[in-house]
Amino acid sequence: MSCRFCKDASLTIRAKLGRCKRCMFQLAVMNMVLWPIWFIGFSDTPKSIESITLLFGAGASAILLSLHLILMPFRMNAPEPKK
């Protein structure tokens, strides 16, 4: 990730959530790619390693995108985090 919030290692994950539109766009693209791959190719074998791996990746990106989208309205007018 290459936004100024993601590069700053001193910020906690709570300070980073909801601020970076580039990260949110990347997560949206990941969701649009991973979920269809799982539904088309691996939903019939949910206990295979490939299926579980795709589910974890897609689920993690969906949860992270949800957290970003939930916190975004609160962060729009908030001051930038201090180091």
N, CA, C and O atoms as a Tinker XYZ file with bonds, in Angstrom:
   332  protein
     1  N      0.837000   -1.160000    0.000000    73     2
     2  CA     0.000000    0.000000    0.000000    64     1     3
     3  C      0.894000    1.239000    0.000000    63     2     4     5
     4  O      1.969000    1.237000    0.600000    81     3
     5  N      0.461000    2.249000   -0.647000    73     3     6
     6  CA     1.374000    3.372000   -0.816000    64     5     7
     7  C      0.782000    4.718000   -0.423000    63     6     8     9
     8  O      1.255000    5.748000   -0.903000    81     7
     9  N     -0.229000    4.746000    0.425000    73     7    10
    10  CA    -0.723000    6.041000    0.871000    64     9    11
    11  C      0.068000    6.491000    2.092000    63    10    12    13
    12  O      0.790000    5.688000    2.684000    81    11
    13  N     -0.052000    7.743000    2.475000    73    11    14
    14  CA     0.746000    8.252000    3.587000    64    13    15
    15  C      0.326000    7.648000    4.924000    63    14    16    17
    16  O      1.133000    7.568000    5.849000    81    15
    17  N     -0.924000    7.226000    5.030000    73    15    18
    18  CA    -1.367000    6.599000    6.273000    64    17    19
    19  C     -0.816000    5.184000    6.395000    63    18    20    21
    20  O     -0.431000    4.763000    7.485000    81    19
    21  N     -0.775000    4.449000    5.291000    73    19    22
    22  CA    -0.299000    3.063000    5.336000    64    21    23
    23  C      1.211000    2.988000    5.510000    63    22    24    25
    24  O      1.713000    2.037000    6.111000    81    23
    25  N      1.937000    3.960000    5.001000    73    23    26
    26  CA     3.392000    3.950000    5.128000    64    25    27
    27  C      3.846000    4.256000    6.545000    63    26    28    29
    28  O      4.928000    3.831000    6.951000    81    27
    29  N      3.040000    4.982000    7.300000    73    27    30
    30  CA     3.423000    5.395000    8.643000    64    29    31
    31  C      3.269000    4.219000    9.601000    63    30    32    33
    32  O      2.153000    3.863000    9.981000    81    31
    33  N      4.383000    3.623000    9.988000    73    31    34
    34  CA     4.353000    2.439000   10.841000    64    33    35
    35  C      4.003000    2.774000   12.281000    63    34    36    37
    36  O      3.650000    1.879000   13.049000    81    35
    37  N      4.094000    4.045000   12.666000    73    35    38
    38  CA     3.809000    4.400000   14.056000    64    37    39
    39  C      2.306000    4.462000   14.342000    63    38    40    41
    40  O      1.900000    4.469000   15.504000    81    39
    41  N      1.482000    4.507000   13.298000    73    39    42
    42  CA     0.032000    4.553000   13.499000    64    41    43
    43  C     -0.514000    3.161000   13.749000    63    42    44    45
    44  O     -0.045000    2.187000   13.159000    81    43
    45  N     -1.489000    3.067000   14.610000    73    43    46
    46  CA    -2.137000    1.785000   14.858000    64    45    47
    47  C     -3.144000    1.507000   13.752000    63    46    48    49
    48  O     -3.473000    2.393000   12.963000    81    47
    49  N     -3.632000    0.273000   13.701000    73    47    50
    50  CA    -4.612000   -0.093000   12.680000    64    49    51
    51  C     -5.891000    0.720000   12.865000    63    50    52    53
    52  O     -6.563000    1.044000   11.886000    81    51
    53  N     -6.233000    1.053000   14.105000    73    51    54
    54  CA    -7.436000    1.856000   14.346000    64    53    55
    55  C     -7.303000    3.252000   13.754000    63    54    56    57
    56  O     -8.294000    3.825000   13.303000    81    55
    57  N     -6.100000    3.808000   13.747000    73    55    58
    58  CA    -5.890000    5.139000   13.193000    64    57    59
    59  C     -5.895000    5.121000   11.667000    63    58    60    61
    60  O     -6.159000    6.144000   11.035000    81    59
    61  N     -5.608000    3.978000   11.081000    73    59    62
    62  CA    -5.526000    3.879000    9.624000    64    61    63
    63  C     -6.866000    3.576000    8.968000    63    62    64    65
    64  O     -7.089000    3.967000    7.822000    81    63
    65  N     -7.762000    2.888000    9.670000    73    63    66
    66  CA    -9.023000    2.458000    9.068000    64    65    67
    67  C     -9.891000    3.640000    8.651000    63    66    68    69
    68  O    -10.055000    4.601000    9.403000    81    67
    69  N    -10.439000    3.558000    7.455000    73    67    70
    70  CA   -11.379000    4.551000    6.963000    64    69    71
    71  C    -10.768000    5.794000    6.365000    63    70    72    73
    72  O    -11.501000    6.720000    6.019000    81    71
    73  N     -9.466000    5.857000    6.227000    73    71    74
    74  CA    -8.811000    7.063000    5.718000    64    73    75
    75  C     -8.315000    6.943000    4.280000    63    74    76    77
    76  O     -8.269000    7.946000    3.568000    81    75
    77  N     -7.948000    5.758000    3.840000    73    75    78
    78  CA    -7.276000    5.597000    2.549000    64    77    79
    79  C     -8.236000    5.067000    1.481000    63    78    80    81
    80  O     -8.666000    3.915000    1.532000    81    79
    81  N     -8.557000    5.910000    0.535000    73    79    82
    82  CA    -9.447000    5.491000   -0.547000    64    81    83
    83  C     -8.762000    4.506000   -1.483000    63    82    84    85
    84  O     -9.427000    3.650000   -2.067000    81    83
    85  N     -7.459000    4.609000   -1.634000    73    83    86
    86  CA    -6.718000    3.663000   -2.471000    64    85    87
    87  C     -6.787000    2.256000   -1.885000    63    86    88    89
    88  O     -6.981000    1.285000   -2.616000    81    87
    89  N     -6.631000    2.147000   -0.590000    73    87    90
    90  CA    -6.724000    0.836000    0.066000    64    89    91
    91  C     -8.128000    0.261000   -0.078000    63    90    92    93
    92  O     -8.294000   -0.935000   -0.321000    81    91
    93  N     -9.138000    1.114000    0.073000    73    91    94
    94  CA   -10.519000    0.646000   -0.061000    64    93    95
    95  C    -10.798000    0.181000   -1.480000    63    94    96    97
    96  O    -11.502000   -0.810000   -1.678000    81    95
    97  N    -10.257000    0.881000   -2.473000    73    95    98
    98  CA   -10.431000    0.474000   -3.856000    64    97    99
    99  C     -9.756000   -0.866000   -4.106000    63    98   100   101
   100  O    -10.328000   -1.726000   -4.775000    81    99
   101  N     -8.556000   -1.057000   -3.584000    73    99   102
   102  CA    -7.851000   -2.326000   -3.746000    64   101   103
   103  C     -8.614000   -3.477000   -3.093000    63   102   104   105
   104  O     -8.679000   -4.574000   -3.646000    81   103
   105  N     -9.185000   -3.228000   -1.928000    73   103   106
   106  CA    -9.968000   -4.266000   -1.262000    64   105   107
   107  C    -11.236000   -4.589000   -2.042000    63   106   108   109
   108  O    -11.646000   -5.749000   -2.103000    81   107
   109  N    -11.861000   -3.577000   -2.639000    73   107   110
   110  CA   -13.056000   -3.820000   -3.452000    64   109   111
   111  C    -12.712000   -4.673000   -4.671000    63   110   112   113
   112  O    -13.471000   -5.573000   -5.032000    81   111
   113  N    -11.586000   -4.399000   -5.298000    73   111   114
   114  CA   -11.156000   -5.199000   -6.448000    64   113   115
   115  C    -10.847000   -6.626000   -6.011000    63   114   116   117
   116  O    -11.200000   -7.581000   -6.703000    81   115
   117  N    -10.194000   -6.772000   -4.871000    73   115   118
   118  CA    -9.912000   -8.120000   -4.369000    64   117   119
   119  C    -11.202000   -8.896000   -4.142000    63   118   120   121
   120  O    -11.281000  -10.079000   -4.474000    81   119
   121  N    -12.213000   -8.239000   -3.580000    73   119   122
   122  CA   -13.495000   -8.907000   -3.363000    64   121   123
   123  C    -14.157000   -9.286000   -4.682000    63   122   124   125
   124  O    -14.727000  -10.371000   -4.803000    81   123
   125  N    -14.084000   -8.398000   -5.668000    73   123   126
   126  CA   -14.702000   -8.689000   -6.970000    64   125   127
   127  C    -13.976000   -9.803000   -7.711000    63   126   128   129
   128  O    -14.559000  -10.430000   -8.596000    81   127
   129  N    -12.726000  -10.060000   -7.374000    73   127   130
   130  CA   -11.972000  -11.135000   -8.021000    64   129   131
   131  C    -12.084000  -12.448000   -7.247000    63   130   132   133
   132  O    -12.335000  -13.499000   -7.837000    81   131
   133  N    -11.898000  -12.390000   -5.929000    73   131   134
   134  CA   -11.822000  -13.623000   -5.138000    64   133   135
   135  C    -13.156000  -14.340000   -4.961000    63   134   136   137
   136  O    -13.211000  -15.566000   -5.062000    81   135
   137  N    -14.230000  -13.601000   -4.699000    73   135   138
   138  CA   -15.515000  -14.272000   -4.475000    64   137   139
   139  C    -16.023000  -15.010000   -5.705000    63   138   140   141
   140  O    -16.451000  -16.157000   -5.573000    81   139
   141  N    -15.997000  -14.408000   -6.907000    73   139   142
   142  CA   -16.432000  -15.188000   -8.078000    64   141   143
   143  C    -15.558000  -16.416000   -8.353000    63   142   144   145
   144  O    -16.066000  -17.456000   -8.772000    81   143
   145  N    -14.248000  -16.298000   -8.118000    73   143   146
   146  CA   -13.375000  -17.455000   -8.318000    64   145   147
   147  C    -13.801000  -18.583000   -7.389000    63   146   148   149
   148  O    -13.862000  -19.741000   -7.801000    81   147
   149  N    -14.097000  -18.247000   -6.129000    73   147   150
   150  CA   -14.509000  -19.288000   -5.191000    64   149   151
   151  C    -15.857000  -19.879000   -5.580000    63   150   152   153
   152  O    -16.023000  -21.099000   -5.574000    81   151
   153  N    -16.826000  -19.021000   -5.920000    73   151   154
   154  CA   -18.157000  -19.535000   -6.263000    64   153   155
   155  C    -18.130000  -20.395000   -7.519000    63   154   156   157
   156  O    -18.804000  -21.423000   -7.572000    81   155
   157  N    -17.370000  -19.998000   -8.523000    73   155   158
   158  CA   -17.336000  -20.737000   -9.789000    64   157   159
   159  C    -16.477000  -21.991000   -9.683000    63   158   160   161
   160  O    -16.866000  -23.058000  -10.159000    81   159
   161  N    -15.310000  -21.861000   -9.058000    73   159   162
   162  CA   -14.371000  -22.977000   -9.107000    64   161   163
   163  C    -14.313000  -23.883000   -7.909000    63   162   164   165
   164  O    -13.941000  -25.049000   -8.047000    81   163
   165  N    -14.671000  -23.392000   -6.720000    73   163   166
   166  CA   -14.382000  -24.172000   -5.527000    64   165   167
   167  C    -15.551000  -24.348000   -4.569000    63   166   168   169
   168  O    -15.379000  -24.962000   -3.517000    81   167
   169  N    -16.720000  -23.839000   -4.887000    73   167   170
   170  CA   -17.838000  -23.974000   -3.952000    64   169   171
   171  C    -18.348000  -25.415000   -3.867000    63   170   172   173
   172  O    -18.981000  -25.792000   -2.880000    81   171
   173  N    -18.076000  -26.217000   -4.892000    73   171   174
   174  CA   -18.517000  -27.614000   -4.854000    64   173   175
   175  C    -17.606000  -28.498000   -3.991000    63   174   176   177
   176  O    -18.005000  -29.595000   -3.600000    81   175
   177  N    -16.384000  -28.029000   -3.691000    73   175   178
   178  CA   -15.462000  -28.767000   -2.821000    64   177   179
   179  C    -15.011000  -27.858000   -1.676000    63   178   180   181
   180  O    -13.865000  -27.408000   -1.666000    81   179
   181  N    -15.894000  -27.582000   -0.716000    73   179   182
   182  CA   -15.549000  -26.598000    0.325000    64   181   183
   183  C    -14.502000  -27.069000    1.325000    63   182   184   185
   184  O    -14.002000  -26.257000    2.103000    81   183
   185  N    -14.151000  -28.360000    1.329000    73   183   186
   186  CA   -13.162000  -28.850000    2.280000    64   185   187
   187  C    -11.765000  -28.971000    1.693000    63   186   188   189
   188  O    -10.846000  -29.417000    2.380000    81   187
   189  N    -11.588000  -28.584000    0.438000    73   187   190
   190  CA   -10.250000  -28.655000   -0.156000    64   189   191
   191  C     -9.411000  -27.467000    0.329000    63   190   192   193
   192  O     -9.942000  -26.429000    0.724000    81   191
   193  N     -8.106000  -27.648000    0.287000    73   191   194
   194  CA    -7.182000  -26.611000    0.739000    64   193   195
   195  C     -7.348000  -25.340000   -0.084000    63   194   196   197
   196  O     -7.336000  -24.241000    0.471000    81   195
   197  N     -7.502000  -25.472000   -1.386000    73   195   198
   198  CA    -7.657000  -24.305000   -2.255000    64   197   199
   199  C     -8.919000  -23.530000   -1.914000    63   198   200   201
   200  O     -8.908000  -22.299000   -1.882000    81   199
   201  N    -10.008000  -24.249000   -1.658000    73   199   202
   202  CA   -11.274000  -23.615000   -1.324000    64   201   203
   203  C    -11.186000  -22.872000    0.003000    63   202   204   205
   204  O    -11.665000  -21.744000    0.121000    81   203
   205  N    -10.580000  -23.497000    0.993000    73   203   206
   206  CA   -10.440000  -22.870000    2.300000    64   205   207
   207  C     -9.548000  -21.639000    2.215000    63   206   208   209
   208  O     -9.833000  -20.619000    2.842000    81   207
   209  N     -8.473000  -21.731000    1.445000    73   207   210
   210  CA    -7.570000  -20.598000    1.273000    64   209   211
   211  C     -8.283000  -19.420000    0.621000    63   210   212   213
   212  O     -8.144000  -18.283000    1.074000    81   211
   213  N     -9.042000  -19.679000   -0.433000    73   211   214
   214  CA    -9.791000  -18.604000   -1.081000    64   213   215
   215  C    -10.844000  -18.016000   -0.147000    63   214   216   217
   216  O    -11.065000  -16.805000   -0.145000    81   215
   217  N    -11.490000  -18.859000    0.639000    73   215   218
   218  CA   -12.483000  -18.355000    1.589000    64   217   219
   219  C    -11.842000  -17.445000    2.638000    63   218   220   221
   220  O    -12.394000  -16.397000    2.974000    81   219
   221  N    -10.695000  -17.839000    3.145000    73   219   222
   222  CA   -10.007000  -16.997000    4.124000    64   221   223
   223  C     -9.578000  -15.671000    3.497000    63   222   224   225
   224  O     -9.752000  -14.619000    4.112000    81   223
   225  N     -9.023000  -15.704000    2.293000    73   223   226
   226  CA    -8.602000  -14.473000    1.629000    64   225   227
   227  C     -9.771000  -13.554000    1.309000    63   226   228   229
   228  O     -9.719000  -12.351000    1.565000    81   227
   229  N    -10.822000  -14.133000    0.748000    73   227   230
   230  CA   -11.994000  -13.334000    0.399000    64   229   231
   231  C    -12.691000  -12.819000    1.651000    63   230   232   233
   232  O    -13.138000  -11.673000    1.691000    81   231
   233  N    -12.783000  -13.653000    2.656000    73   231   234
   234  CA   -13.424000  -13.226000    3.903000    64   233   235
   235  C    -12.646000  -12.126000    4.605000    63   234   236   237
   236  O    -13.235000  -11.167000    5.104000    81   235
   237  N    -11.333000  -12.258000    4.647000    73   235   238
   238  CA   -10.506000  -11.234000    5.285000    64   237   239
   239  C    -10.600000   -9.907000    4.547000    63   238   240   241
   240  O    -10.697000   -8.855000    5.178000    81   239
   241  N    -10.574000   -9.942000    3.219000    73   239   242
   242  CA   -10.684000   -8.690000    2.468000    64   241   243
   243  C    -12.073000   -8.087000    2.613000    63   242   244   245
   244  O    -12.208000   -6.864000    2.641000    81   243
   245  N    -13.106000   -8.915000    2.706000    73   243   246
   246  CA   -14.466000   -8.396000    2.895000    64   245   247
   247  C    -14.625000   -7.752000    4.270000    63   246   248   249
   248  O    -15.249000   -6.699000    4.393000    81   247
   249  N    -14.064000   -8.379000    5.302000    73   247   250
   250  CA   -14.148000   -7.813000    6.648000    64   249   251
   251  C    -13.378000   -6.503000    6.737000    63   250   252   253
   252  O    -13.866000   -5.534000    7.318000    81   251
   253  N    -12.186000   -6.467000    6.168000    73   251   254
   254  CA   -11.386000   -5.247000    6.210000    64   253   255
   255  C    -12.052000   -4.121000    5.421000    63   254   256   257
   256  O    -12.045000   -2.972000    5.863000    81   255
   257  N    -12.626000   -4.435000    4.263000    73   255   258
   258  CA   -13.347000   -3.419000    3.501000    64   257   259
   259  C    -14.562000   -2.922000    4.279000    63   258   260   261
   260  O    -14.856000   -1.727000    4.269000    81   259
   261  N    -15.264000   -3.819000    4.948000    73   259   262
   262  CA   -16.419000   -3.416000    5.751000    64   261   263
   263  C    -16.007000   -2.466000    6.871000    63   262   264   265
   264  O    -16.677000   -1.463000    7.119000    81   263
   265  N    -14.910000   -2.782000    7.542000    73   263   266
   266  CA   -14.425000   -1.895000    8.603000    64   265   267
   267  C    -14.057000   -0.525000    8.055000    63   266   268   269
   268  O    -14.378000    0.495000    8.666000    81   267
   269  N    -13.386000   -0.491000    6.910000    73   267   270
   270  CA   -13.053000    0.787000    6.273000    64   269   271
   271  C    -14.311000    1.583000    5.963000    63   270   272   273
   272  O    -14.380000    2.778000    6.248000    81   271
   273  N    -15.305000    0.924000    5.379000    73   271   274
   274  CA   -16.518000    1.627000    4.973000    64   273   275
   275  C    -17.348000    2.081000    6.165000    63   274   276   277
   276  O    -18.004000    3.121000    6.096000    81   275
   277  N    -17.334000    1.326000    7.251000    73   275   278
   278  CA   -18.064000    1.738000    8.447000    64   277   279
   279  C    -17.430000    2.968000    9.084000    63   278   280   281
   280  O    -18.138000    3.869000    9.533000    81   279
   281  N    -16.103000    3.011000    9.125000    73   279   282
   282  CA   -15.408000    4.114000    9.779000    64   281   283
   283  C    -15.187000    5.327000    8.886000    63   282   284   285
   284  O    -14.886000    6.407000    9.393000    81   283
   285  N    -15.325000    5.183000    7.584000    73   283   286
   286  CA   -15.058000    6.290000    6.665000    64   285   287
   287  C    -15.884000    7.543000    6.956000    63   286   288   289
   288  O    -15.310000    8.632000    6.955000    81   287
   289  N    -17.192000    7.462000    7.206000    73   287   290
   290  CA   -17.941000    8.701000    7.480000    64   289   291
   291  C    -17.459000    9.435000    8.731000    63   290   292   293
   292  O    -17.540000   10.662000    8.802000    81   291
   293  N    -16.961000    8.694000    9.709000    73   291   294
   294  CA   -16.474000    9.318000   10.934000    64   293   295
   295  C    -15.115000    9.975000   10.733000    63   294   296   297
   296  O    -14.766000   10.908000   11.456000    81   295
   297  N    -14.350000    9.501000    9.762000    73   295   298
   298  CA   -12.999000   10.007000    9.535000    64   297   299
   299  C    -12.943000   11.132000    8.505000    63   298   300   301
   300  O    -11.895000   11.758000    8.351000    81   299
   301  N    -14.013000   11.401000    7.811000    73   299   302
   302  CA   -13.973000   12.387000    6.725000    64   301   303
   303  C    -13.629000   13.783000    7.244000    63   302   304   305
   304  O    -12.842000   14.489000    6.614000    81   303
   305  N    -14.190000   14.189000    8.361000    73   303   306
   306  CA   -13.949000   15.524000    8.896000    64   305   307
   307  C    -13.031000   15.529000   10.103000    63   306   308   309
   308  O    -12.782000   16.580000   10.693000    81   307
   309  N    -12.531000   14.370000   10.471000    73   307   310
   310  CA   -11.654000   14.268000   11.627000    64   309   311
   311  C    -10.246000   14.732000   11.266000    63   310   312   313
   312  O     -9.826000   14.587000   10.118000    81   311
   313  N     -9.518000   15.285000   12.223000    73   311   314
   314  CA    -8.128000   15.680000   11.945000    64   313   315
   315  C     -7.268000   14.448000   11.706000    63   314   316   317
   316  O     -7.605000   13.342000   12.128000    81   315
   317  N     -6.152000   14.664000   11.022000    73   315   318
   318  CA    -5.241000   13.552000   10.742000    64   317   319
   319  C     -4.598000   13.079000   12.037000    63   318   320   321
   320  O     -4.395000   13.876000   12.953000    81   319
   321  N     -4.273000   11.782000   12.128000    73   319   322
   322  CA    -3.676000   11.255000   13.358000    64   321   323
   323  C     -2.283000   11.826000   13.602000    63   322   324   325
   324  O     -1.545000   12.140000   12.668000    81   323
   325  N     -1.949000   11.951000   14.880000    73   323   326
   326  CA    -0.630000   12.457000   15.263000    64   325   327
   327  C      0.328000   11.289000   15.408000    63   326   328   329
   328  O     -0.070000   10.176000   15.753000    81   327
   329  N      1.591000   11.559000   15.139000    73   327   330
   330  CA     2.616000   10.514000   15.243000    64   329   331
   331  C      3.073000   10.345000   16.665000    63   330   332
   332  O      3.933000    9.509000   16.941000    81   331
